[in-house]
Amino acid sequence: MTLQDFARSEYVSLTTYRKNGTPVATPVWAAADGGVLYVWTRSDSWKVRRLRKDSRVRVTVCDVRGRIAEGAPSAEGTARLLDADGTAVVRKVLARKYTWKFWLLDWPAMVVRLGKRPHTGIAVTL
């Protein structure tokens, strides 16, 4: 499996780990750029809190509901939370891949939040 297996998929299951080691999987949009898989999520999400304590992740190709097909590509890696500048890069990389879907969700939500974008970019290295 390669980074491109995950980059081609519309959704990937990002598994993070609780303090006690229990895995928690969440389907997310992801895009690759420069050997790194980028994801974004709300800054107050549980996956951000878990990543602050444990940077281990597992990435698996999945569907929109997080269902994983038998034999789907999967890989272990580490994730790091990005600052505002890094998150802006993630937003651009995702916008290139998801085009209208991304802007359809991001811009109206930004207007409702009065210009605030409470999201955090995540860089996953496999």
Backbone as a ProteinNet text record, in pm:
[ID]
protein_1_A
[PRIMARY]
MTLQDFARSEYVSLTTYRKNGTPVATPVWAAADGGVLYVWTRSDSWKVRRLRKDSRVRVTVCDVRGRIAEGAPSAEGTARLLDADGTAVVRKVLARKYTWKFWLLDWPAMVVRLGKRPHTGIAVTL
[TERTIARY]
82	0	86.4	39.2	112.9	24.6	85.2	11.3	-98.4	-73.1	-171	-297.4	-286.4	-406.9	-505	-452.9	-538.5	-580.8	-492.2	-522.2	-633.4	-640.8	-744.7	-882.2	-885.5	-1012.1	-1083.1	-1215.1	-1288.7	-1287.4	-1292.2	-1290.1	-1185.5	-1129.1	-1042.4	-1089.5	-1070.7	-1100.5	-973.6	-981.1	-867.9	-890.5	-805.8	-817.6	-717	-769.4	-686.3	-707.1	-627	-629.8	-655.7	-747.6	-775.8	-658.9	-663.9	-557.6	-534.9	-645	-632.8	-597.5	-574.7	-534.7	-649	-772.9	-888.9	-888.7	-896.8	-899.9	-1037.7	-1037.3	-1160.4	-1143.8	-1227.4	-1217.2	-1322.9	-1283.6	-1373.7	-1349.1	-1455.4	-1435.2	-1411	-1309.9	-1275	-1234.3	-1237.8	-1179.3	-1028.7	-953.3	-807.8	-751.5	-640.6	-572.2	-422.7	-348.9	-204.1	-133.6	-21.2	62.8	202.6	301.2	439.1	470.3	410.6	440.9	369	273.4	198.1	49.8	-25.7	-170.7	-230.1	-312	-369	-516.9	-557.4	-696	-726.3	-851.7	-888	-1010.9	-1025.6	-1136.1	-1160.7	-1271.9	-1300.9	-1198.7	-1158.2	-1056.2	-1100.2	-1230.9	-1280.5	-1322.2	-1284.3	-1324.2	-1241.4	-1296.6	-1227.8	-1100.5	-1098.7	-976.7	-860	-886.4	-780	-729	-820	-779.9	-698.5	-740.3	-666.2	-528.5	-518.7	-389.8	-292	-341.8	-252.5	-180.6	-244.4	-187	-111.1	-155.2	-96.3	-100.6	15.1	20.4	5	-7.9	-24.3	-159.7	-162.5	-287.3	-282.3	-398.5	-413.2	-506.2	-469.4	-548.8	-591.6	-722.9	-777.3	-877.6	-874.5	-972.8	-1111.4	-1209.8	-1345.6	-1448.2	-1577.1	-1682.8	-1727.5	-1828.1	-1874	-1918.2	-1965.7	-2009.9	-1900.4	-1782.7	-1671.4	-1661	-1743	-1736.7	-1612.1	-1542.3	-1417.2	-1439.5	-1409.6	-1424.4	-1312.2	-1341.7	-1240.1	-1122.2	-1002.8	-882.7	-851.6	-921.8	-897.1	-757	-689.3	-555.8	-559.2	-457.5	-449.1	-302.5	-273.9	-135.4	-131.4	-24.4	2.4	84.7	72.8	152.2	147	199.6	192.8	128.7	62.3	-5.7	43.8	41.6	73.3	-29.8	-66.1	-163	-89.8	-153.5	-91.1	-141.8	-59.9	-99.7	-190.3	-224.1	-315.8	-261.3	-131.7	-72.5	-77	-46	-52.6	-193.5	-289.6	-430.2	-475.8	-424.9	-457.6	-406	-288.8	-233.8	-323.8	-366.4	-455.4	-584.6	-639.1	-763.4	-745.5	-631.7	-606.3	-590.1	-518.8	-496.8	-630.7	-713.1	-844.5	-935.3	-928.4	-1011.1	-976.5	-847.8	-808.1	-871.3	-876.9	-929.8	-1082.4	-1146.3	-1291.7	-1366.3	-1298.8	-1350.7	-1482.1	-1589.9	-1717.5	-1772.1	-1749.7	-1799.4	-1738.4	-1609.4	-1538.8	-1590.4	-1596.3	-1640	-1786.8	-1867	-2008.2	-2027.2	-1936.6	-1944.6	-1868.4	-1750.2	-1663.7	-1710.5	-1740.4	-1773.4	-1905.1	-2015.8	-2137.8	-2119.6	-2045.4	-2021.7	-1938.4	-1842.2	-1760.2	-1846.2	-1939.4	-2027.3	-2112	-2167.3	-2248.6	-2165.6	-2038.7	-1950.3	-1882.4	-1929.5	-1876.5	-1726.9	-1687.2	-1550	-1455.6	-1500.3	-1413.1	-1414.3	-1299.7	-1287.1	-1222.3	-1302.9	-1246.3	-1205.2	-1111.3	-1064.1	-914.5	-872.3	-731.8	-690.8	-579.2	-524.4	-443	-446.6	-371.1	-284.4	-155.6	-61.7	-28.4	-58.4	-33.2	84.1	182.9	298.4	289.5	286.3	272.3	408
-118.3	0	124.6	226	351.1	466.4	579.3	699.9	728.4	698.1	724.1	638.7	519.7	439	518	591.2	669.6	800.3	858.5	984.6	967.9	852.2	828.4	804	755.1	724.3	852.9	854.8	973.4	988.9	876.9	879.6	782.7	817.8	725.1	720.2	606	589.3	624.3	729.2	771.2	717.1	624.5	565.1	630.4	687.6	744	657.4	681	592.1	667.8	613.7	670.5	644.8	707.2	688.8	542	466.1	324.3	235.1	295.3	219.4	175.3	205.4	168.2	248.3	180.4	253.1	314.5	433.3	502.2	545	491.5	520.4	622.1	713.5	815.6	832.2	828.2	854.5	1003.8	1035.4	1174.7	1189.7	1313.1	1344.7	1353.9	1312.2	1321.8	1344.9	1416.7	1442.5	1438.3	1394.5	1382	1495.6	1535.9	1636.7	1624	1605.9	1600.3	1486.5	1371.9	1257.4	1255.5	1346	1354.9	1346.9	1278.4	1271.4	1376.2	1466.1	1574.7	1550.8	1585.6	1573.6	1701.8	1739.4	1849.7	1811.2	1872.9	1841.8	1961.5	1959	2067.5	2065.4	2181.6	2193.1	2135.5	2133.2	2081.2	1933.8	1865.8	1725.3	1635.1	1519.5	1424.4	1372	1361	1308.6	1404.1	1534	1631.2	1611.3	1593.4	1571.6	1443.2	1337.1	1210.8	1224.3	1298.8	1315.5	1398.3	1483.1	1559.7	1467.8	1356.2	1262.3	1147.7	1108.6	992.7	1017.5	1027	1062.2	942.1	821.1	702.6	707.2	669	659	537.8	497	394.8	454.8	443.3	497.4	380.4	373.9	266.1	325.4	278.9	323.4	275.5	364.8	330.2	405.5	386.6	463.6	575.9	651.8	768.5	733.7	613.1	571.7	506	497.9	438	287.4	230.8	85.6	52.5	-48	-88.3	-218.8	-217.4	-336.7	-434.7	-561	-663.5	-638.7	-641.2	-620	-474.6	-380.3	-238.4	-199.9	-112.4	-69.5	-4.6	-34.9	17	36.5	136.3	161.4	229.7	202.1	268	392.8	492.7	613.2	699.2	820	918.6	1044.7	1115.4	1237.6	1353	1470.5	1589.1	1695.8	1769.5	1877.4	1999.7	2069.3	2183.1	2314.9	2417.9	2551.6	2614.6	2741.2	2809.6	2812.7	2837	2839.6	2700.9	2598.4	2461.1	2420.8	2465.3	2434.8	2502.9	2622.2	2691.3	2610.6	2550.3	2464.9	2343	2282.6	2165.7	2202.3	2317.6	2363.2	2372.7	2424	2436.1	2299.2	2208.8	2074.8	2000.8	2010.2	1944.6	2009.3	2141.6	2211.5	2168.5	2140.5	2091.1	1956.4	1870	1735.3	1733.8	1801.9	1791.7	1908.2	2003.2	2120.6	2171.5	2157.4	2218.2	2163	2036.9	1981	2054.9	2079.1	2144.1	2286.2	2362.4	2501.9	2510.7	2415.7	2413.7	2400.6	2329.5	2312.4	2420	2455.8	2545.9	2690.4	2745.2	2887.9	2923.8	2852.7	2888.5	2875.5	2773.5	2755.7	2871.7	2919.6	3032.2	3158.1	3179	3295.7	3288.8	3172	3154.7	3179.5	3140.5	3158.7	3295.4	3386.8	3522.9	3526	3445.2	3445.4	3354.4	3298.2	3210.5	3070.6	3007.6	2871.5	2785.7	2731.7	2656	2513.2	2505.6	2375.1	2360.8	2237.6	2204.7	2108.8	2138.7	2049.1	1938.8	1821.4	1707.7	1655.6	1640.9	1585	1443.2	1346.2	1205.8	1157	1103	1045	894.4	821.8	676.7	609.1
0	0	0	-66.2	-75.9	-31.5	-18	19.1	-83	-209.2	-313.8	-299.9	-238.5	-211.5	-126.4	-29.4	59.8	-6.5	-84.5	-152	-255.2	-319.9	-421.8	-360.2	-238.7	-172.9	-131.1	-142.2	-100.6	51	122.4	269	320.8	435.4	507.4	651.6	712.5	853.5	929.7	1011.1	1092.6	1233.2	1274.1	1407	1499.9	1608.8	1714.3	1838.3	1940.4	2056.7	2186.5	2267.4	2399	2492.9	2610.3	2710.6	2744.7	2749.1	2785.5	2666.2	2549.2	2430.5	2340.5	2378.9	2297.9	2167.2	2052.5	1924.9	1898	1838.9	1799.4	1653.7	1565.6	1422.3	1379.9	1292	1240.2	1091.1	1007.4	864.2	840.7	761.8	734.1	588.3	539.8	410.8	430.1	331.1	338.8	199.2	193.6	67.2	92.1	-7.1	5.1	-67.5	-10.8	-74.1	-15	-100.5	-53.8	41.8	22.1	107.1	240.9	259.4	384.1	352.5	437	423.4	516.7	461.6	540	567	688.4	734.5	810.1	817.1	904.9	983.5	1097.2	1186.1	1276.9	1345.2	1439.7	1552	1594.5	1698.5	1832	1856.6	1984.7	1976.4	1868	1853.1	1945.1	1975.3	2060.9	1995.7	1862.9	1799	1819	1823.3	1850.9	1993.6	2086.5	2226.1	2240.2	2171.1	2178.8	2115.2	2003.7	1936.2	2019.4	2105.6	2192.5	2291.1	2325.3	2422.2	2354.9	2235.6	2167.5	2017.1	1954.4	1811.5	1718.1	1773.8	1688.3	1618.2	1490.5	1414.6	1323.3	1282.1	1178.8	1074.2	948.2	838.1	750.6	720.7	638.7	540.4	417.3	317.9	362.2	354.8	398	313.9	347.9	281.2	374.5	333.9	408.7	551.2	572.3	706.2	787.6	731.1	803	787.8	699.5	677.5	596.5	641.9	579.3	503.4	374.8	291.8	322.7	302	323.3	229.8	284.6	205	174.3	239.3	214	260.3	186.2	227.1	365.3	445.1	580.6	616.6	700.1	741	876.7	949.3	1077.6	1049.9	1134.9	1119	1242.1	1228.6	1336.2	1282.1	1370.5	1330.9	1416.3	1356.9	1434.9	1403.5	1507.1	1491.8	1438.1	1346.2	1280.4	1337	1325.8	1370	1263.4	1281.1	1188.2	1045.9	1030	895.5	831.6	909.3	859.9	822.9	903.4	875.5	747	719.1	592.9	473.8	487.8	381.3	362.4	473.1	466.1	394.3	426.9	364.2	212.4	166.8	22.6	-43.5	23	-32.9	-44.3	59.2	55	-49.1	-61.9	-160.5	-302.4	-327.8	-460.9	-490.3	-390.6	-412.4	-417.1	-324.1	-310.4	-376.3	-429.5	-501	-443.2	-516.5	-478.7	-347.4	-316.1	-189.8	-71.3	-81.5	27	47.3	-61.1	-49.6	-10.4	-54.3	-18.9	132.2	197.2	342.5	418.7	372.7	447.8	448.1	332.2	326.2	395.8	373.9	448.2	599.6	641	784.5	839.5	760.9	805.1	820.1	728.8	736.1	863.2	892.7	1012.7	1138.4	1135.4	1251.7	1249.6	1167.1	1158.8	1126.2	1031.5	984	1059.7	1168.9	1247.1	1187.2	1187.1	1134.2	1242	1331.4	1443.7	1404	1312.7	1265.9	1289.7	1297.3	1314.2	1202.7	1140.6	1039.7	1107	1045.7	1096.6	981.8	1009.1	911.3	955.2	869	899.3	815.5	882.3	815.5	832.6	721.3	726.1	735.1
[MASK]
++++++++++++++++++++++++++++++++++++++++++++++++++++++++++++++++++++++++++++++++++++++++++++++++++++++++++++++++++++++++++++++

